[in-house]
Each structure stands twice: as C-alpha cells, then as structure tokens.
Amino acid sequence: MFRKGSSLICRKISTSHSLRNRIRVTVKAAFGKYLFLTNTVSSGVLMLMGDAIQQELSYQSKALTSHLPRDETRFDYGQMSMRFVIIIEQLSNEFFAARMFLVGLGMGPTHHYYYRYISILWPKRDMMSITKKIAADQFIMSPICIAQFFVTIDGLVHLASSPVY
C-alpha cells in the first residue's frame, strides 16, 4: 500500500529512531551497569582537560602582563588555539598530561565509592540530608582528595625519575 517514496520516509524515521534508541541504551548502560567505569574514565579526562585549560590560562596571563607592546598582548583566538596545541605537545613530551590523567583515574574509584556510600547513608533529598552531604564532602572527602592528589603526583614523579633497568 505504501508508495516507494513513502517507504523511504518511513525508513529514515525508523533509522533516526534506532540511532536515538542506541544512544539512549548506551547512556543508560554507562550510568547504570558501567557506572564505575564511567566515573573512573570521566575523572581522568576531566583532570586532563582541567590541566590543559589551566596551562592555557597561565600562558595568557603571562602574555597579558609581560612588557610586550600593547598590540602583541591583544587576545587573539587563532594564536590561542595554536598556543593550546603547543602546550599539549609540551605536556605530552614531558608525560605531564599522562600523569594528570592517571591521577584522575586514581581518584575516580575513590569518588565513586564515597558518593555511593553517602547516598546510602543519607538517601533523602531534604535540606538536612543535603547539608550533611555537603559538610561531609567538605570536611571528609576534600582532605582525602587533596592528599590523594599529592601522593599520586609525587609517586608518579618519582616513578618517572627512577632509572629503568
């Protein structure tokens, strides 16, 4: 009963629906069955991105406050993207980007289990439970994260500087 043109339209609609369904299933699996893996990898990627952004901001700040003529310190997006590429190359040469990613991978499981525990401990979403969660995060988890960060970075620096036999 369908004409050739109308069946083509139906196939396009079902293909887009199928793609949408695959995306929905993948996201559901990533934040359901594979939540631990998602938290761990995303923590590493966010540490890597944060470090790259900080390096770029540091470079821009130094360029704006240097003694160059005013025209050369003007903010240029093309130059910024080129500088971003140079920073990434420098970081990869010194393994710094890999270190930050590894630090994030190490912090991911800690965060995953901690936040899962406090969600079980205080399952409600009322003001008192939220206040307890924030206080626990600030007074318990923040010092743990800071200590874990420095211990991991120190370990990776010493590992990189030790001779390989």
ROMARTOR-197208 format. One line per field, with one value per residue (C-alpha): residue number from 1; residue in one letter; x, z, y. Coordinates in steps of 0.5 Angstrom, whole numbers, plus 2048, in hexadecimal, padded with zeros to 3 digits. Each point is the difference from the previous one (the first is absolute). Layout:
k [NUM:...]
r [a:...]
X [X:...]
Z [Z:...]
Y [Y:...]
This chain:
k [1:2:3:4:5:6:7:8:9:10:11:12:13:14:15:16:17:18:19:20:21:22:23:24:25:26:27:28:29:30:31:32:33:34:35:36:37:38:39:40:41:42:43:44:45:46:47:48:49:50:51:52:53:54:55:56:57:58:59:60:61:62:63:64:65:66:67:68:69:70:71:72:73:74:75:76:77:78:79:80:81:82:83:84:85:86:87:88:89:90:91:92:93:94:95:96:97:98:99:100:101:102:103:104:105:106:107:108:109:110:111:112:113:114:115:116:117:118:119:120:121:122:123:124:125:126:127:128:129:130:131:132:133:134:135:136:137:138:139:140:141:142:143:144:145:146:147:148:149:150:151:152:153:154:155:156:157:158:159:160:161:162:163:164:165]
r [m:f:r:k:g:s:s:l:i:c:r:k:i:s:t:s:h:s:l:r:n:r:i:r:v:t:v:k:a:a:f:g:k:y:l:f:l:t:n:t:v:s:s:g:v:l:m:l:m:g:d:a:i:q:q:e:l:s:y:q:s:k:a:l:t:s:h:l:p:r:d:e:t:r:f:d:y:g:q:m:s:m:r:f:v:i:i:i:e:q:l:s:n:e:f:f:a:a:r:m:f:l:v:g:l:g:m:g:p:t:h:h:y:y:y:r:y:i:s:i:l:w:p:k:r:d:m:m:s:i:t:k:k:i:a:a:d:q:f:i:m:s:p:i:c:i:a:q:f:f:v:t:i:d:g:l:v:h:l:a:s:s:p:v:y]
X [800:806:803:807:801:7FC:804:807:7FD:7FE:807:803:7FC:801:807:801:7FB:805:806:7FC:7FF:807:802:7FB:802:808:7FF:7FB:806:805:7FD:7FD:803:807:800:806:804:7FC:802:808:801:7FC:804:807:7FD:7FE:806:804:7FB:801:807:801:7FB:804:806:7FD:7FD:807:803:7FB:801:808:7FF:7FB:804:807:804:7FE:7FD:7F8:7FF:803:7FD:7F9:7FC:800:7FC:804:806:7FD:7FE:807:803:7FB:803:807:7FE:7FD:806:805:7FB:801:807:801:7FB:7FC:7FA:800:802:7F9:7FC:803:7FF:7F8:800:802:7FB:7FA:7FF:801:7FB:7FB:800:800:7FA:7FC:801:7FE:7FA:7FE:802:7FB:7FB:7FB:801:7FD:804:803:803:803:803:803:803:803:803:803:802:804:803:801:801:803:806:800:800:806:804:7FF:802:806:802:7FF:803:806:800:800:805:805:7FE:802:806:803:804:7FD:804]
Z [800:801:7FA:7FF:803:806:802:7FF:805:805:800:801:806:803:7FF:804:805:800:801:805:804:7FF:803:806:801:800:805:805:800:801:806:802:7FF:7FF:805:803:7F9:7FE:807:7FF:7F9:800:807:7FC:7FA:804:803:7FA:7FD:806:800:7F9:801:806:7FC:7FA:805:804:7F9:7FE:807:7FF:7F9:802:806:7FC:7FE:7F8:7FC:801:7F9:802:806:7FD:801:7F9:800:7FA:804:806:7FC:7FD:807:803:7FB:802:807:7FF:7FC:806:805:7FC:7FF:808:801:805:7FC:801:808:801:7FC:805:806:7FD:7FF:807:803:7FC:804:807:7FE:7FD:807:804:7FD:7FF:808:802:7FB:804:807:7FE:7FB:801:7FC:805:803:806:7FB:7FB:806:803:7F9:7FE:807:800:7F9:802:807:7FE:7F8:7FF:804:7FD:7F9:801:804:7FB:7FA:803:802:7F9:7FC:805:7FF:7F8:800:804:7FB:7FA:803:802:7FC:7FC:800]
Y [800:805:803:800:807:7FF:7FA:803:806:7FA:7FD:807:801:7F9:801:806:7FD:7FA:805:803:7FA:7FD:807:7FF:7F9:802:806:7FB:7FB:805:803:7F9:7FA:803:806:7FE:800:807:803:7FE:802:806:802:7FF:804:806:800:800:806:804:800:802:806:802:800:804:805:800:802:805:803:801:803:805:802:800:806:7FF:806:800:7FE:7F9:7FF:800:7FA:7FC:7FA:7FD:801:7FD:7F9:800:801:7FB:7FB:802:7FF:7F9:7FE:802:7FD:7F9:801:800:7FB:805:7FF:7F9:801:804:7FB:7FB:804:801:7F8:7FF:805:7FD:7FA:804:805:7FA:7FC:806:803:7FA:7FF:807:7FE:7FA:804:806:7FD:806:807:804:806:7FD:7FA:805:804:7F9:7FE:807:800:7F9:802:806:7FD:7F9:7FF:806:7FF:7F9:802:805:7FB:7FB:805:802:7F9:7FD:806:7FF:7F9:801:805:7FB:7FA:805:802:7F9:7FC:7FB:7F9]
